[in-house]
Amino acid sequence: MWRDNRLVAQRNSLLPREPSEGNEPDPHIYWMTVGAVSEQARKALREADGQVIELHASPPVVLVGLPYDSNYSFRHRYDDLAIWRTEGIQVRSKGLRFE
């Protein structure tokens, strides 16, 4: 159910989203596991305050933390973090795009 532009949970598994005023960044980390991360991508992630954690060497399993601003959409009218099937991943506030 939507109320005041927020998702209101019917169960305990979801919590209402309480955005701040929308003028200041509200940093969050989106975690995903991948099989490999290039050195160039690792460097770009670290420079953007992201995280790259090696979980397993063979087969390779890497945990990647993508930093994003949850209030970005309030200021710019579209989400900061975009994940597409064919076009890759983009974090607009950090200037990151991985294809």
Buried (B, 14 or more C-beta within 10 A) or exposed (E): EEEEEEEEEEEEEEEEEEEEEEEEBBEBEBEEEBEEBEEEBBEBBEEBEBEBEEEEEEEEBBBBBBBBBBBBBBBEEEBBBBBEEEEEBBBBBBEBEBE
